Amino acid sequence: MAYVLYIVECADGTYYTGIATDVQRRLEQHNGEKARGARYTAARRPVTLVYEAAFETRSAALKEEIRIKRLTRAEKEALIRTARHG
């Protein structure tokens, strides 16, 4: 099973980072279309997927999630920009 690290941009312009095995389902949860979204995104809907990266193990995805959560906003924006443009 592949794990995907994702970043969504919330309606207030903030970023939320997480991991999932089914990103589409997770987006639906974050946007309130399905139950069990994150409390953080519930107050900042709608959210839009801006970044995703696949990992073979949950451990690898979690390590990258921790690394990304430590980045500054500018560093996260650079990561997102790089992923979008190649």
Secondary structure, 3 states (H helix, E strand, C coil): CCEEEEEEECCCCCEEEEEECCHHHHHHHHCCCCCCCCHHHHCCCCCEEEEEEEECCHHHHHHHHHHHHCCCHHHHHHHHHHHHHC
